[in-house]
Amino acid sequence: MGFTAAGISPSTVTTDQQCPLGFELTVPDGDNGLQTWIYVYNDSGSEVPVAKMATRKAGTATYNVAAAGAINPAQAVGLSVYAIPDGSYGFLLRKGIGTATSTATVNANVGLVLAASGDVTHAAAVTDSACGNTLAGRASGGTLTVFVNCQG
């Protein structure tokens, strides 16, 4: 696990590789505790935009990522806090508090699941698989505060 003394920032986005894919960087987030960031490569053909969840690109065992679809939340790699263009390397928020996008109503304090195009929504039941928790709700689409804990 890396730490802030690793000499690289979670906001680093480049077209040349700066560290091994899957490298985890841990940084303090004030009273919210620690954040864990994971280094990935986007070669999906499209940008992974800000406030969107990303999963491993289909058919890859490395940390090549794409914006998430409505699939198993256990496949989520992290939340994009900084846009990662196609053909670029960058960090996703793997664990911690961030801002995600939804296109529908989201209930607060419910399991976080993946929707289409990297958006999130709440789990239908407390027993559903999740990749975090909704901390705030929204009456309609937009951004909301979430806790992500991705394992993909």
C-alpha positions as CSV (number, residue, x, y, z in Angstrom):
1,M,0.0,0.0,0.0
2,G,1.4,3.5,-0.9
3,F,1.2,6.6,1.2
4,T,1.3,10.3,0.4
5,A,5.1,10.2,0.6
6,A,5.1,8.0,-2.5
7,G,5.7,11.2,-4.6
8,I,2.5,10.9,-6.7
9,S,-0.9,12.6,-6.2
10,P,-4.4,11.1,-6.7
11,S,-5.0,14.0,-9.2
12,T,-2.2,12.8,-11.5
13,V,-3.5,11.9,-14.9
14,T,-0.9,11.3,-17.7
15,T,-0.5,9.4,-21.0
16,D,2.7,7.7,-19.7
17,Q,2.6,5.2,-16.9
18,Q,3.9,6.6,-13.5
19,C,3.6,3.5,-11.3
20,P,2.4,-0.1,-11.6
21,L,-1.3,-0.7,-12.4
22,G,-3.1,-1.6,-9.2
23,F,-0.8,0.5,-7.0
24,E,-2.8,1.8,-4.0
25,L,-2.2,5.3,-2.6
26,T,-3.5,6.1,0.9
27,V,-4.2,9.7,1.9
28,P,-5.8,11.4,4.9
29,D,-9.2,13.0,4.4
30,G,-9.6,15.0,7.6
31,D,-12.4,13.7,9.9
32,N,-13.6,11.4,7.1
33,G,-10.6,9.1,7.8
34,L,-8.4,7.7,5.1
35,Q,-9.0,7.5,1.3
36,T,-7.5,4.6,-0.8
37,W,-6.8,5.4,-4.4
38,I,-6.0,2.8,-7.1
39,Y,-3.9,3.5,-10.2
40,V,-5.5,2.4,-13.5
41,Y,-5.3,2.6,-17.3
42,N,-8.2,3.7,-19.4
43,D,-8.1,2.1,-22.9
44,S,-11.9,1.7,-23.2
45,G,-12.3,4.1,-26.2
46,S,-14.1,6.6,-24.0
47,E,-13.3,9.0,-21.2
48,V,-14.1,7.9,-17.6
49,P,-15.8,11.2,-16.5
50,V,-15.8,12.8,-13.1
51,A,-18.3,11.4,-10.6
52,K,-18.7,8.1,-12.5
53,M,-17.9,4.5,-11.3
54,A,-15.5,2.4,-13.3
55,T,-15.0,-1.4,-13.6
56,R,-12.3,-3.5,-15.2
57,K,-12.5,-3.4,-19.0
58,A,-14.3,-6.6,-20.2
59,G,-11.9,-9.5,-20.7
60,T,-9.0,-8.0,-18.7
61,A,-7.3,-9.2,-15.6
62,T,-5.2,-6.0,-15.2
63,Y,-6.4,-2.6,-14.1
64,N,-7.6,-1.5,-17.5
65,V,-10.9,0.2,-16.8
66,A,-14.1,1.5,-18.4
67,A,-17.1,3.5,-17.2
68,A,-19.3,0.9,-15.3
69,G,-22.5,-0.5,-16.6
70,A,-25.4,-1.9,-14.6
71,I,-23.4,-5.0,-13.5
72,N,-22.4,-6.7,-10.3
73,P,-21.1,-4.0,-7.8
74,A,-18.3,-6.4,-6.8
75,Q,-16.7,-5.6,-10.2
76,A,-16.4,-1.9,-9.4
77,V,-12.8,-0.7,-9.3
78,G,-13.5,2.8,-8.1
79,L,-15.0,6.3,-8.4
80,S,-13.5,8.8,-10.9
81,V,-12.8,12.0,-9.0
82,Y,-10.6,13.3,-11.8
83,A,-11.6,12.6,-15.5
84,I,-9.4,9.9,-17.1
85,P,-9.4,10.3,-20.9
86,D,-9.1,7.3,-23.2
87,G,-5.4,6.3,-23.5
88,S,-4.5,7.8,-20.1
89,Y,-3.4,6.6,-16.6
90,G,-4.9,8.0,-13.4
91,F,-6.3,7.2,-10.0
92,L,-9.8,6.1,-9.0
93,L,-11.1,6.5,-5.4
94,R,-11.3,2.9,-4.2
95,K,-12.3,3.5,-0.7
96,G,-13.6,6.7,1.0
97,I,-16.1,9.5,0.7
98,G,-16.7,11.1,-2.7
99,T,-19.3,12.5,-5.1
100,A,-21.1,10.2,-7.6
101,T,-23.8,10.8,-10.3
102,S,-27.2,9.2,-10.5
103,T,-30.0,9.7,-13.1
104,A,-32.8,8.7,-10.8
105,T,-34.1,9.0,-7.2
106,V,-31.6,7.7,-4.6
107,N,-32.4,6.8,-1.0
108,A,-30.0,7.8,1.7
109,N,-28.1,5.3,3.8
110,V,-28.6,2.3,1.5
111,G,-26.2,0.0,-0.3
112,L,-24.6,1.6,-3.4
113,V,-25.0,-0.3,-6.7
114,L,-24.0,0.4,-10.3
115,A,-26.4,1.7,-12.9
116,A,-25.8,2.5,-16.6
117,S,-22.9,4.6,-17.9
118,G,-21.0,4.8,-14.6
119,D,-24.0,6.1,-12.6
120,V,-25.0,4.8,-9.2
121,T,-28.2,4.1,-7.4
122,H,-29.4,2.5,-4.2
123,A,-29.7,-1.3,-3.7
124,A,-33.3,-2.6,-3.9
125,A,-32.9,-4.7,-0.7
126,V,-30.5,-4.6,2.3
127,T,-29.3,-8.1,1.3
128,D,-28.2,-7.0,-2.3
129,S,-24.5,-6.9,-3.1
130,A,-23.1,-3.3,-2.9
131,C,-19.8,-1.4,-3.5
132,G,-20.4,1.2,-0.8
133,N,-23.2,3.2,0.8
134,T,-25.3,6.2,-0.2
135,L,-24.7,8.9,2.5
136,A,-27.1,11.4,1.0
137,G,-30.2,10.9,-1.1
138,R,-31.6,12.8,-4.1
139,A,-35.2,13.2,-5.2
140,S,-34.1,13.1,-8.8
141,G,-30.9,12.7,-10.8
142,G,-27.7,14.6,-10.1
143,T,-24.7,14.2,-7.8
144,L,-24.8,12.9,-4.2
145,T,-22.3,12.1,-1.5
146,V,-21.4,8.4,-1.2
147,F,-19.0,6.1,0.6
148,V,-17.3,3.8,-1.8
149,N,-15.6,0.5,-0.9
150,C,-14.7,-1.1,-4.2
151,Q,-13.1,-4.6,-4.5
152,G,-13.0,-5.1,-8.3
